[in-house]
Amino acid sequence: MIKYLFTFWVLQPLTLPSFAAGRDTTIHSKGNPIITHVYTADPAAMVYKGKVYLYTGHDEAPAGHNGYVMHNWLCFSSEDMVTWTQHTPEPMNVKTFKWAKDDAWASQVIERGGKFYWYAAMEHAIIPGKSIGVAVSDSPTGPFIDARGTALITNDMTKAMTHPWDDIDPTVMIDGDGQAYLFWGNGICYYAKLKKSMTELDGPIKTIDLPHFTEAPWINKRNGWYYLSYAYQFPEKIAYAMSRSINGPWIYKGIINELAGNSNTNHQAIIDFKGKSYFIYHTGALAADAGSFHRSVCIDYLYYNKDGTIKRVVMTTEGVRKAK
């Protein structure tokens, strides 16, 4: 019988060690959440040379704190989706970006031409509001350095929303013709082309009208279909739309992931690896209270129907089996 993640609501608060720099650490996952020694959030994943690289935020809010405390990002890798290596020291910190103030929010890494580009949201130190920066490395595990010296996206560049945190949650994809695209947003979904350098926009910023779009867009492609999944309403579920073109029109298809336990937020990554599809997300499963600020990454299988639509994700405590 499947045990659902919502049973974690009865757990007691967990005392976690602080993030330790030094040698890499091997983690043998026993189900969901896959990582239990540190709080992880806002997952993004990349398949590269037979490995999955998982990039997460790092929740560090003190007990009873009503808000996010996030200063750095973490990196894990696996060849089988069960045994993970945590790569240390930390691959990237808000301090990597001299123009940034704080708030290491959601991010994504992509490879191009043997280099790895890490797009991340954080608070700008001078321009009010959230911004998106891009860092670069010769290795998927870092270290990463600021690729521009300035933010790629700042709040004064986007006018569709009046609140100062609409420039968050970047997701990026390189299409089959080599054109790269960046999607992001809160309250509305923005997107723009990227130049081949991956560090500059290549044209105007456009918007996409999606039902109840909150944040957390994720763009992926499969069998000629483009999929744009995103956090829907608040507290957040995950919904998705499909299109035959990355420029739309996007057809809304429905909910694929329900509320993430006792976490108000929900943030997903979707990948294919060794013949199976995976849905990577976070919940408040390790925290009996304040789950929204002490989140943990989970992984379950994702299944497609014959027509390309996505079946609802079943959230489990067992998680996924070893990929072969």
Wavefront OBJ file of the C-alpha trace (Angstrom):
o trace
v 0.000 0.000 0.000
v 1.296 3.455 -0.878
v 2.006 5.651 2.106
v 1.259 9.268 1.285
v 3.527 12.113 2.221
v 0.767 13.850 4.139
v 1.445 11.426 7.011
v 4.545 13.506 7.779
v 2.364 16.120 9.415
v 2.671 14.198 12.694
v 6.477 14.230 12.818
v 8.335 16.078 15.524
v 10.705 18.971 14.737
v 14.034 17.791 13.417
v 17.356 19.200 14.558
v 19.701 19.376 11.597
v 23.464 19.951 11.588
v 24.738 23.083 9.907
v 25.939 22.815 6.323
v 29.480 21.434 6.452
v 32.171 22.287 3.942
v 34.924 19.805 3.203
v 34.833 16.476 1.467
v 31.897 15.168 -0.543
v 29.285 13.179 1.383
v 27.490 10.031 0.183
v 23.774 9.844 0.961
v 21.832 6.573 0.717
v 18.247 7.648 0.287
v 15.602 5.548 2.006
v 12.659 7.186 0.314
v 11.099 10.618 0.552
v 12.435 13.080 1.437
v 15.619 11.940 -0.282
v 17.907 14.147 1.847
v 17.321 14.302 5.596
v 20.473 15.845 7.107
v 19.872 19.327 5.693
v 16.822 21.249 4.535
v 16.572 21.514 0.738
v 14.092 23.447 -1.408
v 13.260 24.654 -4.920
v 14.818 21.688 -6.748
v 16.172 21.837 -10.293
v 17.814 18.915 -12.035
v 20.018 18.307 -15.060
v 21.054 15.052 -16.733
v 24.667 15.122 -17.883
v 26.953 12.238 -18.915
v 24.999 9.503 -17.182
v 24.355 11.396 -13.955
v 21.572 13.483 -12.514
v 22.745 16.729 -10.967
v 20.327 18.119 -8.424
v 20.554 21.778 -7.411
v 18.586 23.048 -4.433
v 18.088 26.028 -2.207
v 19.018 25.721 1.453
v 16.458 26.617 4.130
v 18.120 27.882 7.310
v 15.319 29.656 9.185
v 15.720 29.379 12.965
v 12.978 27.591 14.901
v 9.840 29.675 15.084
v 11.015 32.122 12.407
v 8.206 33.198 10.091
v 10.034 33.681 6.814
v 12.680 32.343 4.456
v 16.338 32.412 5.441
v 18.418 31.295 2.447
v 22.016 32.288 1.711
v 23.434 29.574 -0.561
v 22.639 26.756 -2.958
v 23.557 23.070 -2.727
v 24.535 20.476 -5.337
v 23.985 16.707 -5.306
v 24.554 14.058 -7.983
v 23.460 10.481 -8.559
v 23.866 7.687 -11.079
v 20.792 5.805 -9.876
v 18.388 8.329 -8.218
v 18.873 6.594 -4.845
v 22.521 7.028 -3.844
v 23.427 10.720 -3.857
v 26.672 12.607 -3.434
v 26.574 16.030 -1.812
v 29.323 18.133 -3.381
v 31.193 20.420 -1.040
v 32.210 23.099 -0.452
v 29.028 24.884 -1.487
v 29.029 25.481 -5.258
v 27.438 28.928 -5.092
v 26.463 31.579 -2.538
v 24.658 34.911 -2.751
v 28.096 36.423 -2.091
v 29.104 35.087 -5.535
v 27.170 38.071 -6.893
v 28.592 41.341 -5.570
v 25.472 43.216 -6.712
v 23.151 40.954 -4.650
v 21.922 41.480 -1.110
v 20.576 38.094 0.041
v 17.826 35.495 -0.511
v 19.192 32.501 -2.429
v 15.885 31.611 -4.047
v 15.034 29.177 -6.839
v 17.523 28.422 -9.598
v 18.417 26.129 -12.504
v 21.637 24.943 -14.164
v 22.086 24.092 -17.847
v 25.087 22.979 -19.899
v 26.178 24.540 -23.176
v 29.464 24.062 -25.005
v 31.121 22.351 -22.057
v 30.270 25.160 -19.650
v 27.561 25.216 -17.002
v 25.301 28.212 -16.510
v 23.459 28.703 -13.229
v 20.473 31.066 -13.243
v 19.333 32.132 -9.786
v 16.950 34.591 -8.140
v 18.025 36.856 -5.278
v 17.430 40.299 -3.793
v 19.275 43.115 -5.537
v 21.367 45.361 -3.281
v 20.684 48.601 -5.194
v 17.694 48.141 -7.513
v 14.625 47.449 -5.338
v 13.159 43.985 -5.768
v 14.199 40.513 -6.785
v 16.610 39.950 -9.682
v 18.012 37.043 -11.678
v 21.729 36.504 -12.039
v 23.759 33.969 -14.004
v 26.963 32.258 -12.930
v 29.266 29.994 -14.936
v 31.603 27.084 -14.261
v 33.652 24.513 -16.142
v 32.169 21.811 -13.895
v 28.573 20.938 -12.975
v 29.640 20.930 -9.326
v 31.387 24.305 -9.444
v 32.819 26.475 -8.192
v 30.648 29.008 -10.028
v 31.521 32.648 -10.649
v 29.338 35.567 -11.704
v 29.213 35.456 -15.505
v 28.261 39.125 -15.956
v 29.107 41.183 -12.902
v 25.553 42.559 -13.089
v 22.081 41.050 -12.887
v 20.577 39.584 -16.048
v 17.017 40.549 -15.035
v 16.104 43.366 -12.638
v 12.729 44.507 -11.368
v 12.807 47.731 -13.378
v 12.884 45.676 -16.608
v 9.484 44.038 -16.032
v 6.287 46.037 -15.730
v 3.491 43.489 -15.975
v 3.244 43.199 -12.177
v 3.554 45.949 -9.583
v 5.006 43.889 -6.729
v 8.822 43.719 -6.430
v 9.225 39.932 -6.423
v 7.924 39.070 -9.907
v 11.471 38.345 -11.192
v 12.095 34.975 -9.550
v 12.207 31.246 -10.314
v 14.188 31.081 -13.571
v 13.972 28.026 -15.795
v 15.942 27.664 -19.012
v 15.903 25.406 -22.065
v 17.948 25.119 -25.254
v 15.652 24.121 -28.117
v 16.559 21.752 -30.936
v 17.589 24.627 -33.217
v 20.089 25.865 -30.629
v 18.009 28.814 -29.461
v 17.988 29.199 -25.674
v 15.021 30.538 -23.715
v 14.617 31.828 -20.179
v 11.269 31.656 -18.357
v 10.569 33.155 -14.925
v 8.015 35.061 -12.888
v 5.648 35.503 -9.966
v 2.078 36.542 -10.654
v 2.754 36.339 -14.375
v 5.042 34.184 -16.513
v 7.758 36.063 -18.407
v 10.018 34.614 -21.091
v 12.757 35.802 -23.440
v 15.360 34.477 -25.826
v 18.972 34.194 -24.704
v 22.012 34.848 -26.866
v 24.466 32.000 -27.471
v 26.642 33.444 -24.727
v 23.816 32.469 -22.324
v 24.491 35.675 -20.401
v 22.440 38.208 -22.416
v 18.844 38.520 -23.549
v 18.262 38.307 -27.285
v 15.078 40.260 -27.806
v 12.117 41.597 -25.857
v 10.643 40.182 -22.671
v 7.232 38.619 -23.373
v 4.461 37.286 -21.134
v 2.325 34.144 -21.169
v -1.263 34.073 -19.921
v -1.693 30.961 -17.761
v -4.624 30.188 -15.426
v -3.820 31.037 -11.779
v -0.080 31.301 -12.437
v 1.733 31.932 -9.162
v 5.424 31.116 -9.745
v 7.892 28.234 -10.318
v 7.733 27.747 -14.111
v 9.567 24.708 -15.486
v 10.023 24.229 -19.234
v 10.725 20.849 -20.838
v 10.151 19.118 -24.168
v 9.161 15.558 -25.041
v 8.079 13.925 -28.316
v 7.432 17.231 -30.040
v 5.423 18.683 -27.159
v 6.550 21.602 -25.022
v 5.487 21.450 -21.397
v 5.235 24.472 -19.129
v 4.475 23.454 -15.559
v 4.077 25.961 -12.757
v 2.876 26.640 -9.224
v -0.884 27.181 -9.290
v -2.785 29.346 -6.750
v -1.673 29.612 -3.101
v -1.094 27.404 -1.192
v 0.456 25.975 -4.307
v -0.397 23.003 -6.454
v 1.468 22.268 -9.715
v -0.407 22.676 -12.992
v 0.781 22.528 -16.594
v 0.126 23.639 -20.146
v 1.219 22.141 -23.479
v 2.147 23.588 -26.853
v 3.587 22.498 -30.187
v 5.710 25.675 -30.167
v 7.783 27.193 -27.402
v 6.162 30.510 -28.350
v 2.670 29.086 -27.828
v -0.218 29.098 -27.927
v -0.204 27.265 -24.586
v -3.167 25.020 -23.807
v -3.897 24.567 -20.108
v -4.184 20.881 -19.165
v -4.778 20.769 -15.426
v -3.233 19.865 -12.075
v -0.450 17.292 -11.852
v 0.666 17.696 -8.214
v -1.469 18.484 -5.179
v -0.580 20.578 -2.127
v 2.879 19.706 -0.831
v 1.987 18.636 2.692
v 2.492 21.420 5.247
v 4.443 23.626 2.816
v 2.588 26.548 1.257
v 4.958 26.496 -1.713
v 5.459 23.807 -4.330
v 8.352 23.802 -6.783
v 9.058 21.151 -9.407
v 11.634 19.815 -11.827
v 10.804 17.259 -14.514
v 13.480 15.078 -16.115
v 13.881 11.839 -18.082
v 16.651 9.514 -16.929
v 17.467 5.931 -17.933
v 14.098 5.353 -19.557
v 11.876 6.787 -16.824
v 10.390 10.201 -16.092
v 10.772 11.815 -12.687
v 8.935 14.537 -10.807
v 11.187 16.305 -8.298
v 9.553 18.621 -5.779
v 9.684 19.793 -2.175
v 7.438 19.395 0.864
v 7.573 20.331 4.539
v 7.939 16.647 5.397
v 10.813 17.006 7.878
v 9.170 19.810 9.827
v 6.108 19.379 12.008
v 5.667 23.157 12.014
v 6.980 25.953 9.767
v 7.153 23.479 6.888
v 7.018 26.353 4.434
v 10.392 27.558 5.714
v 11.985 24.139 6.355
v 11.444 22.257 3.125
v 12.826 18.972 1.809
v 13.229 17.572 -1.706
v 11.282 14.463 -2.756
v 11.202 12.421 -5.966
v 8.389 10.356 -7.466
v 7.690 8.934 -10.896
v 5.917 10.946 -13.568
v 3.823 9.205 -16.214
v 2.517 10.400 -19.571
v -0.659 9.316 -21.331
v -0.550 8.151 -24.963
v -1.690 11.587 -26.149
v 1.207 13.278 -24.354
v -0.783 14.608 -21.418
v 0.568 14.033 -17.918
v -1.011 11.813 -15.283
v -1.335 13.148 -11.750
v 1.738 12.551 -9.660
v 1.313 10.211 -6.693
v 3.346 11.536 -3.762
v 4.779 8.661 -1.722
v 7.072 8.041 1.212
v 8.712 5.136 -0.645
v 9.971 7.376 -3.442
v 11.646 5.834 -6.473
v 13.620 2.652 -7.007
v 17.219 2.439 -8.126
v 17.514 3.400 -11.808
v 19.457 0.903 -13.938
l 1 2 3 4 5 6 7 8 9 10 11 12 13 14 15 16 17 18 19 20 21 22 23 24 25 26 27 28 29 30 31 32 33 34 35 36 37 38 39 40 41 42 43 44 45 46 47 48 49 50 51 52 53 54 55 56 57 58 59 60 61 62 63 64 65 66 67 68 69 70 71 72 73 74 75 76 77 78 79 80 81 82 83 84 85 86 87 88 89 90 91 92 93 94 95 96 97 98 99 100 101 102 103 104 105 106 107 108 109 110 111 112 113 114 115 116 117 118 119 120 121 122 123 124 125 126 127 128 129 130 131 132 133 134 135 136 137 138 139 140 141 142 143 144 145 146 147 148 149 150 151 152 153 154 155 156 157 158 159 160 161 162 163 164 165 166 167 168 169 170 171 172 173 174 175 176 177 178 179 180 181 182 183 184 185 186 187 188 189 190 191 192 193 194 195 196 197 198 199 200 201 202 203 204 205 206 207 208 209 210 211 212 213 214 215 216 217 218 219 220 221 222 223 224 225 226 227 228 229 230 231 232 233 234 235 236 237 238 239 240 241 242 243 244 245 246 247 248 249 250 251 252 253 254 255 256 257 258 259 260 261 262 263 264 265 266 267 268 269 270 271 272 273 274 275 276 277 278 279 280 281 282 283 284 285 286 287 288 289 290 291 292 293 294 295 296 297 298 299 300 301 302 303 304 305 306 307 308 309 310 311 312 313 314 315 316 317 318 319 320 321 322 323 324
